[in-house]
Amino acid sequence: MTSTVPFHTASLLKFFLISNRVIQWTSSAVVLGITSYFINKGPRGLTITYVEVVAATSVAAFLPAFVSPFLHTPAKDIVLFIDVIFSYLWLAAFIFSAVDYNRNDCHANAPPGFACSKKWANEAFIFLTFIFTFFALFIETWSLWLSDRNKPSSFPSHEKNGQPDIEHNSAVPTTQSNAEEPTAAVA
């Protein structure tokens, strides 16, 4: 069976998905680096620890997603599930960091003692990781939809060709005409 998706659509989809994955993984690695710097040089707060754990697990969990555009197996479903989970984790990390970094005196807020530019850079990369994880969710869903659309149907299709389908039709074809019917004897 030939593919119903044009080649350029599949190629563009792979290109966008791989580009999205590169930006997603790079942003999470930058967040991991900045947050590790905050933990190494300053006090460890709950938000910083949460962002560090999410960033560290993301760097590892996003690696299998680099090969997902080339797979046609149930592993794509796992990658989609990872995108769903991590999009919410990164959204929470962005909200926590926005609350911590954007108060009146940025320098004194958690983590205290760091320049606001470093905090805002961390917040920006947290947002980038969230938004590109969110984009990956939709691109991966589109990719799954297109690949499922190209699979042969598991249900048999029946075409009308003028012949009754006795197997699936409850009507029994008649082979006798009215002239051949036996008549009852009149007494």
C-alpha positions in Angstrom: 0.0 0.0 0.0 1.4 3.4 -0.9 1.5 6.2 1.6 -1.2 8.8 1.4 1.0 11.4 3.0 3.2 13.3 0.6 6.9 12.8 1.0 7.5 16.4 1.7 5.0 16.5 4.5 6.6 13.5 6.2 10.1 15.1 5.7 9.0 18.5 7.0 7.4 16.8 10.0 10.6 15.0 10.8 12.6 18.2 10.4 10.3 20.2 12.7 10.3 17.4 15.3 14.0 17.0 15.4 14.6 20.8 15.5 12.1 21.0 18.3 13.8 18.2 20.2 17.2 19.9 19.9 15.9 23.2 21.3 14.0 21.3 24.0 16.9 19.3 25.1 19.4 22.2 24.9 17.1 24.4 26.9 16.7 21.8 29.6 20.5 21.3 29.7 21.0 25.1 30.2 18.4 25.1 33.0 20.2 22.2 34.6 23.5 24.2 34.4 22.1 27.5 35.8 20.2 25.8 38.5 23.2 23.7 39.5 25.2 26.9 39.8 22.5 28.3 42.1 22.6 25.2 44.2 26.4 25.1 44.3 26.9 28.8 45.3 23.9 29.6 47.4 21.2 28.2 49.7 19.0 25.4 48.5 15.3 26.2 48.4 12.4 24.0 47.5 11.9 25.7 44.1 15.5 25.4 43.1 15.5 21.7 44.1 12.3 21.0 42.2 13.7 22.7 39.0 17.0 20.8 39.4 15.2 17.5 39.6 12.9 18.2 36.7 15.9 19.5 34.6 18.1 16.5 35.4 15.3 13.9 34.6 14.4 15.8 31.4 18.0 15.7 30.1 17.9 11.9 30.4 14.2 11.4 29.4 14.4 13.6 26.3 17.2 11.6 24.7 15.0 8.7 23.4 12.8 11.4 21.8 15.6 12.2 19.3 14.9 8.9 17.5 11.1 9.1 17.7 10.7 10.6 14.2 12.4 7.5 12.7 10.4 5.0 14.7 7.1 3.4 13.6 6.6 1.3 16.8 4.7 1.7 20.1 7.8 3.5 21.4 6.3 6.7 19.9 3.5 6.4 22.4 6.0 6.3 25.2 7.6 9.5 23.9 4.2 11.1 23.7 3.5 10.1 27.3 6.8 11.6 28.4 5.9 14.9 26.6 2.6 15.0 28.4 4.1 14.5 31.8 7.1 16.8 31.3 5.0 19.6 29.8 3.1 19.8 33.2 6.3 19.6 35.2 8.0 22.4 33.2 4.8 24.5 33.5 4.9 24.2 37.3 8.7 25.0 37.2 8.0 28.1 35.2 5.3 29.2 37.6 7.4 28.6 40.6 10.4 30.4 39.2 8.3 33.4 38.0 6.8 33.8 41.4 10.3 33.6 43.0 12.2 35.8 40.5 9.7 38.5 39.8 9.0 40.0 43.1 9.8 43.6 44.1 13.4 43.1 45.1 14.7 40.4 42.7 18.2 40.3 44.3 16.9 39.4 47.7 14.3 36.8 46.6 15.0 33.1 46.3 17.8 32.2 45.6 19.2 35.3 47.4 22.5 36.9 46.5 22.4 36.2 42.8 22.1 38.7 40.0 18.6 39.2 38.6 19.9 38.6 35.1 20.9 35.0 36.0 17.5 34.4 37.6 15.7 35.8 34.6 17.9 33.8 32.2 17.0 30.7 34.1 13.3 31.6 34.0 13.5 32.3 30.2 15.1 28.9 29.5 12.6 27.2 31.8 9.9 28.8 29.7 11.6 27.7 26.4 11.8 24.2 27.7 8.1 24.2 28.6 6.9 25.7 25.3 9.0 23.4 23.2 7.9 20.4 25.2 4.3 21.6 24.6 5.0 22.0 20.8 6.6 18.5 20.8 3.4 17.1 22.2 1.4 18.4 19.3 3.9 17.6 16.6 4.3 14.0 18.0 0.5 13.7 18.1 0.3 14.8 14.4 3.1 12.4 13.5 1.2 9.5 15.2 -2.0 10.5 13.5 -0.4 10.5 10.1 1.4 7.2 10.7 -1.9 5.6 11.9 -3.7 7.0 8.9 -1.3 5.1 6.6 -1.7 1.7 8.2 -4.0 -0.7 6.5 -7.4 -1.0 8.2 -7.9 -3.9 10.5 -11.5 -4.0 9.6 -12.5 -5.7 6.3 -14.1 -3.3 3.8 -17.0 -4.6 1.8 -17.8 -3.1 -1.5 -21.1 -3.2 -3.3 -20.9 -5.2 -6.4 -24.5 -6.2 -7.0 -24.2 -9.6 -5.2 -25.8 -10.1 -1.8 -23.3 -10.7 1.0 -24.9 -13.8 2.5 -22.3 -14.1 5.3 -23.1 -10.6 6.7 -26.7 -10.3 5.5 -29.5 -12.0 7.4 -31.7 -12.1 4.2 -31.7 -15.5 2.6 -31.7 -15.3 -1.2 -34.7 -17.0 -2.8 -34.3 -19.4 -5.7 -37.9 -20.3 -6.3 -40.3 -18.3 -8.4 -44.1 -17.9 -7.7 -45.0 -20.4 -10.4 -43.2 -23.2 -8.8 -44.8 -22.8 -5.4 -47.0 -25.8 -4.4 -50.6 -25.0 -4.0 -52.9 -26.4 -1.4 -55.6 -28.8 -2.6 -59.1 -27.5 -2.4 -61.5 -29.9 -0.6 
